[in-house]
Amino acid sequence: MPLHIIKLGVGVPDVEWLERRAAKGGPLVVHTRMTPKRAAEVEDGGSLFWAVKGTIVCRQPVLDISTLGEGKASRCEITLEPKVIRTAPMGRRPFQGWRYFEAKDAPADLDTLEAGEAPEELVKQLRELGAW
């Protein structure tokens, strides 16, 4: 069972921005200060779930997690597939950095839910009410 990471999309206005960024082709790299302790589990089929404006809206499969530099100058690079997969909206409180997400707790992909053309805000409200 893969392990996932949740990351806040600071400065990301909406999921379309992430899709336009991914459409440029080539793997995408996200920089963080700390390397996940469970990186091997995430690399084994996990994804990075994006929380945009307090709601998890999509995910991108993780290709690689690597640490560059040593000591205080070290940083982590998370390489993602250039494919954005929309998920069922799930509210998420603000946090710093990233968090792990067990596969059983992850929101389902929208294509598997057959959400159709339902507005994102409506889907979010239905999920909050437990009706989705």
Buried (B, 14 or more C-beta within 10 A) or exposed (E): EBBBBBBBBEEBEEBEBBBEEBEEEEEBEBEBEEBBEEBEBBBEEBBBBBBBEEBBBBBBBBBEBEEEEEEEEEEBBBBBBBEBBBBBBBEBEEEEEBBBBEEEEBBEBBEEBEBEEEEBEEBBEBBEEEEB
